[in-house]
Amino acid sequence: MDTAFTAKATYGQVFAITQFRAIFAGRLLGIGSDTLRSVALAVLVFDQTRSPLLAALAITIGFLPQAAGGLFLAAMADRFAPRTLIAAGYAFQCAVGLVLAFAHLPVAVSLLLVAAVACLTPITSGAAARVLADVLTGDAYVLGRSLSYLVAVGAQMAGMAAGGALVAWLGVEWTMFVTAVAHLLAAVICYRYLARTEAVRADGPAGSIVRKTLRGNAELVAAPGVAKLILAQCLPAAYLAAAGSLLIPYAARRAFDPAETSVLLATTSAGMLVGDIVIGRAFPPATRERLVLPLLLVMGAPPIAILLNPPHAVVVAAYAITGFGSAYLLGLQRRYLEAVPADLQGQGFALLNTATMTIQGVGPLVFGGFAEFLPIEVAIALTGVSSVLTTWFLRGAIRSRTA
């Protein structure tokens, strides 16, 4: 292991970096606003169409289009200053919020607009990851990436929790306006506090962004270890998302009351927060890397127990434990950073983010399809079986090589 990663860092050291605080605040505002906008858009779409399918599409419309941005535009993350890309990305999101709030667009146009701006997400995410890699060193980088992931989870939880109440209080239009203001604030924070003199990294031969992105993605996939490390980070997370997506129909089949269902819905995210904090604070870097395989099994095995339809408390415990296991990602951050070629760093993180968001969008669809033909508890158990099998097949790529 690189000696820079052997010394254990603290969260306080990470937050002491001004540029990290700017990235953290921007993600908190941006992701929370994205989630809030999705809820408001779903309400708007359902009011206009009375279609549950289109309402569900409104909730997820910001995920799958990210694949297009990551596959064809991600080279921008290495060609332009991160400060410019990140601030511009939030500014575009602000503009979309204002249009949705006051333009009274047809449903199809509203959905297409949100899908279009979602294509830019991998670019801004890759630029933000470049900033973290530049300003955080050693184990502080690992903790910074962990906090960046945690703020995304927490912001999504807050956006979902507040969305319904805010729409009921303000109405759809003014809720959209709130999201626009929050995105504007994120843009101002990042423009004000990120460094102004980042050099453009990709100075290669002239060519379109699309050609450079495709070439860079090919180089990344061919780089030793990169493809397997992307799979190791994306696939288990997709199974986790799929298991969570089946909770509402499972709770209905088990006749859990609303309070029990609410606790169950929050359990996985709570387990994720606890897992990252405990593993990040309690163990040194080398130990975290050795814990990757055990934590993956901790993450994958509990959903299999749902096959037995245990009591509510056991279901809650199973989902809490599987959320805790997601802390395995801490042990892969250094290895992914070192595997990605230095001149493709921004694009490498954009590709990882694209793969993660795309697969997390596809996972619930696949296992939701299984649930159409199989008992719901069997579909949930299959997410756990798939996670354990994936861990087995990728064990060579994820096994710690530290002493």
C-alpha positions, 0 to 999 in steps of 0.5 A, spaced: 500 500 500 502 507 498 505 509 504 500 516 504 494 511 505 497 508 511 496 513 516 489 514 519 485 520 517 479 524 521 473 527 518 475 533 522 481 533 517 477 532 511 472 538 513 478 543 514 479 543 507 475 549 504 474 546 497 471 539 500 466 543 504 464 547 498 463 540 494 460 537 500 455 543 501 453 543 493 452 536 493 447 536 499 443 542 496 444 539 489 442 532 490 436 534 495 433 539 490 434 533 485 430 529 489 425 534 491 424 536 484 422 528 482 417 528 487 414 534 485 414 532 478 411 526 479 405 529 483 405 534 477 405 528 472 400 524 476 395 530 476 395 531 469 395 524 466 392 520 472 398 515 470 401 511 475 407 509 470 408 516 468 408 518 475 413 513 476 417 515 470 418 522 473 421 519 479 426 515 475 427 520 469 434 523 472 437 516 473 438 512 466 439 518 462 446 519 465 448 513 461 448 518 455 452 523 459 457 518 461 458 514 455 459 520 450 460 527 454 465 525 460 471 527 457 469 534 459 470 533 466 478 533 464 478 538 459 475 544 463 476 547 470 472 543 475 470 550 478 467 552 471 463 545 470 460 544 477 458 551 477 455 551 470 451 544 472 448 547 478 446 553 474 443 549 469 439 545 474 436 552 477 434 554 470 430 547 469 427 548 476 425 555 474 422 553 467 418 547 470 415 552 476 413 557 471 412 555 464 406 550 464 410 545 460 406 539 457 408 533 461 412 530 455 416 536 455 417 536 462 420 529 462 424 530 456 427 537 460 429 533 466 432 527 462 436 532 458 439 536 464 441 529 467 445 527 462 450 533 465 450 529 471 456 525 470 460 531 468 459 535 474 460 529 478 467 527 475 469 534 476 467 534 483 471 527 484 477 531 480 477 536 486 477 531 491 483 527 488 486 534 488 485 537 495 485 530 499 491 526 500 492 519 503 486 516 507 483 523 507 481 522 500 478 515 502 474 519 508 472 524 503 469 520 498 465 516 503 462 523 506 461 525 499 457 518 498 454 519 505 451 526 503 448 523 497 444 518 501 442 523 506 440 528 501 436 523 498 432 521 504 431 528 506 428 530 499 424 524 499 421 525 506 420 533 505 417 532 498 410 530 499 409 535 505 412 541 501 408 540 495 402 539 499 404 546 503 407 550 497 404 547 491 408 544 485 410 550 482 413 553 488 416 547 490 420 547 483 422 554 485 425 552 491 429 547 488 431 552 483 433 557 489 437 551 492 441 549 485 443 557 485 445 557 492 450 551 490 452 554 484 454 560 488 458 556 493 462 552 488 464 558 484 466 562 490 470 557 494 473 552 489 480 554 486 480 559 480 486 556 477 485 549 475 489 547 469 486 543 463 488 536 463 487 533 457 491 537 452 491 531 446 490 532 439 484 536 437 477 532 436 470 532 438 468 531 446 464 525 443 470 522 440 475 523 446 470 520 451 469 514 447 477 513 446 477 515 454 472 510 456 476 505 452 482 506 455 479 506 462 476 499 461 482 496 458 486 499 464 488 493 469 483 492 474 479 498 472 473 495 469 473 489 475 473 495 480 467 498 477 463 492 477 465 491 484 462 498 486 456 498 482 453 491 482 452 490 489 449 497 490 444 495 484 442 489 488 441 493 494 437 498 491 433 493 488 432 490 495 429 496 497 425 498 491 421 491 493 419 493 500 413 497 499 409 491 495 413 486 501 410 490 506 403 490 503 403 483 502 405 482 510 400 487 512 405 491 516 402 498 518 404 505 515 408 506 521 412 499 520 413 500 513 416 507 514 421 504 519 422 499 514 423 504 508 428 508 512 432 502 515 437 501 509 439 508 509 440 508 516 444 502 516 449 505 510 450 511 515 452 507 521 456 503 517 460 508 513 461 512 520 463 506 524 468 503 519 471 509 517 472 511 524 474 505 527 479 502 523 485 504 519 486 504 512 489 497 511 484 493 515 478 497 511 481 494 505 481 487 508 474 488 510 471 488 503 470 481 502 467 480 509 462 486 508 460 484 501 457 478 504 454 482 510 451 486 505 449 480 501 446 475 505 441 478 510 436 479 504 436 471 503 433 471 510 426 474 507 425 468 504 422 465 511 417 471 512 420 473 519 417 478 524 417 485 522 423 486 527 427 481 523 426 484 517 428 491 519 434 488 522 436 484 516 435 491 512 439 495 517 445 489 516 445 489 509 445 497 509 451 497 514 455 492 509 455 497 504 461 500 508 465 495 503 466 501 498 471 504 503 476 499 502 476 500 494 477 507 494 484 507 494 485 502 489 480 505 484 484 512 484 490 508 483 488 504 477 485 510 473 490 513 469 492 520 472 490 524 465 483 520 465 481 521 472 475 526 472 473 521 466 474 515 470 470 518 476 464 520 471 464 513 468 464 510 475 458 515 477 454 513 470 455 506 471 453 506 478 447 510 477 445 506 471 445 500 474 442 502 480 436 504 475 436 498 472 436 493 478 430 495 481 427 494 474 430 487 473 428 484 480 421 488 480 420 484 473 421 477 477 416 480 482 411 480 477 412 472 476 415 470 483 412 471 490 415 478 493 419 474 498 423 470 493 424 476 488 428 479 495 431 473 496 434 473 489 437 480 490 441 477 496 443 471 492 445 475 486 450 479 491 453 473 494 454 470 487 457 477 484 462 477 490 464 470 489 466 471 482 469 478 483 473 476 489 480 476 485 479 483 484 476 485 490 481 481 495 485 486 499 493 485 497 495 489 503 500 486 508 
